């Protein structure tokens, strides 16, 4: 059998199409962040277990924050290590390499904003859960949530409508739920913020999600994805077998 490479290349000189779900997608995007998030939240709970304000809601917030910090720290690696990321994690999502690099940079900014708003590692992951937040800190969490929503908007379009692999939405759903819950808690405890601005931040996040989805639709190039589909899933091969004569 003679095998030839698909002629298309991206701006990093890599051949495409490649499978949208890489070999370590679930480990990197769900299992790893989920386990790490639970572990970090447990550590935070042990450190503040004697304080009266740390209950079930604070523990849930700590789990959400931990998950967000871990997954965005990992996904930000696609910016400097795109080739590695594409080979092992997400594969070809039908967009140029610079889109992934920009997404990685934005994901790093989310981590920094949440750390800055929470007062560092321990404060973000649980030390300040349930405590009154400053106005500046609450707004940093609101901005981080807005950036996250924009990124997830792109995922909400790309997976079901672009590469047509609906199960790939799982990480985006977890991130959206975690970010909305944890951020709303921070905004709620910023008494100087007010209900109106709290609502405005959620509206900004919703708008950013729409913009992210629209941007993904505009940037998506169906020619990058294999035309052969099996059960609604893009053909998971970077090499196509030449038909027998």
Kinemage of the C-alpha trace (Angstrom):
@kinemage 1
@onewidth
@group {chain A} dominant
@subgroup {mainchain}
@vectorlist {calphas} color= white
{ca unk a 1} P 0.000 0.000 0.000
{ca unk a 2} L 1.240 3.422 -0.942
{ca unk a 3} L 0.641 6.193 1.573
{ca unk a 4} L 1.036 9.852 0.702
{ca unk a 5} L 0.889 12.943 2.850
{ca unk a 6} L -1.981 15.391 2.490
{ca unk a 7} L -0.621 18.398 0.617
{ca unk a 8} L -1.899 21.094 2.994
{ca unk a 9} L 0.389 22.683 5.589
{ca unk a 10} L -0.254 25.204 8.325
{ca unk a 11} L 1.876 28.233 9.085
{ca unk a 12} L 4.215 26.112 11.203
{ca unk a 13} L 4.915 23.856 8.205
{ca unk a 14} L 3.019 20.941 9.746
{ca unk a 15} L 0.883 18.669 7.627
{ca unk a 16} L -2.852 18.530 8.178
{ca unk a 17} L -5.427 17.215 8.811
{ca unk a 18} L -4.599 15.628 12.159
{ca unk a 19} L -7.096 14.173 14.646
{ca unk a 20} L -8.964 16.825 16.628
{ca unk a 21} L -8.820 14.621 19.736
{ca unk a 22} L -5.181 13.917 20.486
{ca unk a 23} L -4.013 10.790 22.353
{ca unk a 24} L -3.837 12.627 25.701
{ca unk a 25} L -6.833 14.938 25.290
{ca unk a 26} L -8.912 13.574 28.170
{ca unk a 27} L -5.959 13.179 30.523
{ca unk a 28} L -4.771 16.748 29.958
{ca unk a 29} L -8.120 18.518 29.636
{ca unk a 30} L -10.314 16.690 32.168
{ca unk a 31} L -8.693 14.015 34.314
{ca unk a 32} L -5.524 15.898 35.272
{ca unk a 33} L -7.135 19.269 36.083
{ca unk a 34} L -10.045 17.570 37.836
{ca unk a 35} L -7.866 15.470 40.137
{ca unk a 36} L -5.453 18.342 40.762
{ca unk a 37} L -8.357 20.662 41.504
{ca unk a 38} L -9.823 18.280 44.071
{ca unk a 39} L -6.409 17.753 45.639
{ca unk a 40} L -5.622 21.467 45.923
{ca unk a 41} L -9.080 22.189 47.304
{ca unk a 42} L -8.589 19.471 49.940
{ca unk a 43} L -5.279 21.029 50.974
{ca unk a 44} L -6.912 24.448 51.257
{ca unk a 45} L -9.777 22.975 53.275
{ca unk a 46} L -7.320 21.395 55.718
{ca unk a 47} L -5.475 24.672 56.134
{ca unk a 48} L -8.599 26.653 56.995
{ca unk a 49} L -10.747 23.903 58.531
{ca unk a 50} L -10.781 25.666 61.892
{ca unk a 51} L -12.291 28.871 60.506
{ca unk a 52} L -16.039 29.235 60.754
{ca unk a 53} L -16.550 30.717 57.287
{ca unk a 54} L -15.275 27.653 55.388
{ca unk a 55} L -18.235 25.401 54.607
{ca unk a 56} L -19.631 23.432 51.669
{ca unk a 57} L -20.050 26.516 49.466
{ca unk a 58} L -16.490 27.635 50.171
{ca unk a 59} L -15.188 24.147 49.432
{ca unk a 60} L -17.058 24.100 46.103
{ca unk a 61} L -15.590 27.509 45.265
{ca unk a 62} L -12.124 26.240 46.108
{ca unk a 63} L -12.594 23.212 43.842
{ca unk a 64} L -13.788 25.463 41.004
{ca unk a 65} L -10.903 27.900 41.402
{ca unk a 66} L -8.363 25.078 41.623
{ca unk a 67} L -9.730 23.458 38.477
{ca unk a 68} L -9.575 26.779 36.592
{ca unk a 69} L -6.033 27.555 37.655
{ca unk a 70} L -4.770 24.091 36.736
{ca unk a 71} L -6.496 23.737 33.372
{ca unk a 72} L -5.626 27.249 32.189
{ca unk a 73} L -2.020 26.816 33.327
{ca unk a 74} L -1.844 23.666 31.218
{ca unk a 75} L -3.680 24.992 28.154
{ca unk a 76} L -1.533 28.140 28.112
{ca unk a 77} L 1.339 25.851 27.070
{ca unk a 78} L -0.124 25.699 23.561
{ca unk a 79} L 1.252 29.196 23.011
{ca unk a 80} L 4.992 28.410 23.361
{ca unk a 81} L 4.712 24.681 22.585
{ca unk a 82} L 2.121 24.550 19.827
{ca unk a 83} L 3.691 21.632 17.929
{ca unk a 84} L 3.710 19.499 21.074
{ca unk a 85} L 0.161 20.562 21.933
{ca unk a 86} L -1.147 19.737 18.486
{ca unk a 87} L 0.515 16.335 18.384
{ca unk a 88} L -0.540 15.156 21.823
{ca unk a 89} L -3.638 17.055 22.947
{ca unk a 90} L -5.986 18.847 20.564
{ca unk a 91} L -4.771 18.078 17.072
{ca unk a 92} L -6.200 20.075 14.183
{ca unk a 93} L -9.262 22.169 15.026
{ca unk a 94} L -9.484 23.792 11.622
{ca unk a 95} L -7.758 27.059 12.535
{ca unk a 96} L -4.232 28.419 11.939
{ca unk a 97} L -1.478 28.029 14.520
{ca unk a 98} L -1.577 31.696 15.538
{ca unk a 99} L -5.113 31.205 16.872
{ca unk a 100} L -3.844 28.569 19.308
{ca unk a 101} L -0.903 30.767 20.305
{ca unk a 102} L -3.193 33.718 21.026
{ca unk a 103} L -5.560 31.468 22.980
{ca unk a 104} L -2.643 30.222 25.080
{ca unk a 105} L -1.574 33.780 25.877
{ca unk a 106} L -5.123 34.706 26.915
{ca unk a 107} L -5.340 31.611 29.099
{ca unk a 108} L -2.133 32.655 30.854
{ca unk a 109} L -3.687 36.080 31.467
{ca unk a 110} L -6.707 34.398 33.089
{ca unk a 111} L -4.409 32.628 35.555
{ca unk a 112} L -2.602 35.877 36.395
{ca unk a 113} L -5.834 37.825 36.842
{ca unk a 114} L -7.320 35.232 39.179
{ca unk a 115} L -4.101 35.010 41.191
{ca unk a 116} L -3.885 38.799 41.442
{ca unk a 117} L -7.516 39.128 42.487
{ca unk a 118} L -7.248 36.361 45.085
{ca unk a 119} L -4.043 37.633 46.622
{ca unk a 120} L -1.745 34.864 45.447
{ca unk a 121} L -1.841 31.083 45.229
{ca unk a 122} L -3.410 30.206 48.567
{ca unk a 123} L -5.798 33.153 48.565
{ca unk a 124} L -7.126 32.274 45.120
{ca unk a 125} L -7.562 28.564 45.786
{ca unk a 126} L -9.382 28.846 49.078
{ca unk a 127} L -7.785 31.106 51.624
{ca unk a 128} L -10.121 33.984 50.743
{ca unk a 129} L -13.203 31.909 49.908
{ca unk a 130} L -16.250 33.332 51.616
{ca unk a 131} L -14.439 36.495 52.712
{ca unk a 132} L -15.243 40.026 51.671
{ca unk a 133} L -13.508 40.978 48.427
{ca unk a 134} L -12.087 44.370 47.524
{ca unk a 135} L -13.574 46.238 44.582
{ca unk a 136} L -10.351 45.893 42.550
{ca unk a 137} L -10.110 42.156 43.261
{ca unk a 138} L -13.724 41.537 42.279
{ca unk a 139} L -13.225 43.363 38.989
{ca unk a 140} L -10.132 41.314 38.233
{ca unk a 141} L -12.169 38.142 38.678
{ca unk a 142} L -14.899 39.631 36.492
{ca unk a 143} L -12.382 40.375 33.743
{ca unk a 144} L -10.884 36.887 34.026
{ca unk a 145} L -14.371 35.405 33.702
{ca unk a 146} L -15.066 37.523 30.623
{ca unk a 147} L -11.838 36.400 28.922
{ca unk a 148} L -12.606 32.773 29.814
{ca unk a 149} L -16.105 33.084 28.368
{ca unk a 150} L -14.733 34.430 25.098
{ca unk a 151} L -12.375 31.480 24.800
{ca unk a 152} L -15.107 28.990 25.660
{ca unk a 153} L -17.403 30.575 23.093
{ca unk a 154} L -14.901 29.530 20.455
{ca unk a 155} L -14.918 25.988 21.817
{ca unk a 156} L -18.722 25.882 21.887
{ca unk a 157} L -18.791 26.514 18.140
{ca unk a 158} L -15.704 24.579 17.051
{ca unk a 159} L -16.415 21.192 18.606
{ca unk a 160} L -20.058 20.585 17.590
{ca unk a 161} L -20.174 22.611 14.351
{ca unk a 162} L -16.578 22.754 13.140
{ca unk a 163} L -14.863 19.429 13.745
{ca unk a 164} L -18.223 17.855 14.680
{ca unk a 165} L -17.040 16.001 17.776
{ca unk a 166} L -19.585 16.939 20.406
{ca unk a 167} L -17.863 15.117 23.257
{ca unk a 168} L -14.944 17.522 22.879
{ca unk a 169} L -17.179 20.119 24.560
{ca unk a 170} L -16.707 18.518 27.989
{ca unk a 171} L -13.703 20.644 29.093
{ca unk a 172} L -15.386 23.855 27.915
{ca unk a 173} L -18.551 23.009 29.842
{ca unk a 174} L -16.544 22.338 33.010
{ca unk a 175} L -14.578 25.576 32.618
{ca unk a 176} L -17.703 27.652 31.983
{ca unk a 177} L -19.546 26.246 34.993
{ca unk a 178} L -16.511 26.613 37.267
{ca unk a 179} L -15.749 30.148 36.136
{ca unk a 180} L -19.361 31.326 36.429
{ca unk a 181} L -19.781 29.847 39.912
{ca unk a 182} L -16.442 30.936 41.372
{ca unk a 183} L -16.625 34.419 39.857
{ca unk a 184} L -20.172 35.014 41.025
{ca unk a 185} L -19.090 34.095 44.542
{ca unk a 186} L -16.257 36.632 44.396
{ca unk a 187} L -18.529 39.327 43.010
{ca unk a 188} L -21.152 38.557 45.642
{ca unk a 189} L -18.681 39.092 48.475
{ca unk a 190} L -17.496 42.434 47.092
{ca unk a 191} L -19.991 44.593 48.953
{ca unk a 192} L -18.698 47.764 47.302
{ca unk a 193} L -19.475 46.342 43.865
{ca unk a 194} L -23.257 46.439 43.927
{ca unk a 195} L -25.802 44.151 42.303
{ca unk a 196} L -25.926 46.139 39.068
{ca unk a 197} L -22.218 45.801 38.280
{ca unk a 198} L -22.335 42.152 39.275
{ca unk a 199} L -25.004 41.598 36.617
{ca unk a 200} L -23.023 43.681 34.114
{ca unk a 201} L -19.991 41.405 34.496
{ca unk a 202} L -22.113 38.337 33.732
{ca unk a 203} L -23.590 40.106 30.702
{ca unk a 204} L -20.072 40.958 29.529
{ca unk a 205} L -19.119 37.302 29.840
{ca unk a 206} L -22.189 36.254 27.854
{ca unk a 207} L -21.377 38.786 25.133
{ca unk a 208} L -17.762 37.637 25.018
{ca unk a 209} L -18.963 34.065 24.536
{ca unk a 210} L -21.048 35.115 21.523
{ca unk a 211} L -18.081 37.011 20.067
{ca unk a 212} L -15.833 33.994 20.635
{ca unk a 213} L -18.264 31.668 18.861
{ca unk a 214} L -18.640 34.082 15.934
{ca unk a 215} L -14.869 34.462 15.657
{ca unk a 216} L -14.389 30.697 15.615
{ca unk a 217} L -16.974 30.379 12.846
{ca unk a 218} L -15.155 33.005 10.782
{ca unk a 219} L -11.684 31.527 11.328
{ca unk a 220} L -12.625 27.894 10.825
{ca unk a 221} L -11.385 26.435 7.545
{ca unk a 222} L -13.220 23.223 6.625
{ca unk a 223} L -10.520 22.437 4.054
{ca unk a 224} L -8.165 21.708 6.961
{ca unk a 225} L -10.339 18.852 8.171
{ca unk a 226} L -10.414 15.471 6.427
{ca unk a 227} L -13.404 15.098 4.152
{ca unk a 228} L -13.845 11.474 5.182
{ca unk a 229} L -16.010 11.256 8.314
{ca unk a 230} L -17.011 8.206 10.238
{ca unk a 231} L -20.045 8.462 12.481
{ca unk a 232} L -19.914 12.255 12.526
{ca unk a 233} L -16.302 12.272 13.700
{ca unk a 234} L -13.593 13.846 11.568
{ca unk a 235} L -11.248 11.297 10.042
{ca unk a 236} L -8.472 10.816 12.618
{ca unk a 237} L -5.561 10.449 10.224
{ca unk a 238} L -2.824 12.810 9.163
{ca unk a 239} L -2.003 10.429 6.294
{ca unk a 240} L -4.567 9.282 3.762
{ca unk a 241} L -4.276 5.985 1.993
{ca unk a 242} L -4.179 6.249 -1.758
{ca unk a 243} L -6.938 4.184 -3.382
{ca unk a 244} L -5.929 0.930 -5.109
{ca unk a 245} L -5.894 1.062 -8.860
